[in-house]
Amino acid sequence: MTTITRAHSTHRMSQLNVHNGTVYLAGQVPEDFSADIQDQARSSLARVDALLAEAGSSKDHILSVTIYLKDMADFAAMNEVWDAWIADHPKPARACVAAEMALPEILVEYSVIAAVKA
């Protein structure tokens, strides 16, 4: 039987799943939707850090990230925050796409897959 650990679950989804040494995070958005793109990016990445730590992982173990931007005009500003956050760490595979967000105030969302620390 395969074990799947799920955390922070609602009737619709889990924020964090771990299966066979791999961590899957739901899309992480900022806490303050009124903030600008850089503050939303920092807030979202802080949530990624916290969930990865809870799962026994870290940004050093990220395998893949998909970044969703409401407006590709924010790409450079978001990348400033991303580059500072990932600067001294191994670089994951990454995609960035423009997307219609669940709420119009959300400017950025990060979906992450990572390995559990060995």
Secondary structure, DSSP 8 states (H G I E B T S, - for coil): ---EEEEEE-SS-EEEEEETTEEEE--B--S-TTS-HHHHHHHHHHHHHHHHHHTT--GGGEEEEEEEES-GGGHHHHHHHHHHHHTTS---EEEEEE---SSTT--EEEEEEEE---
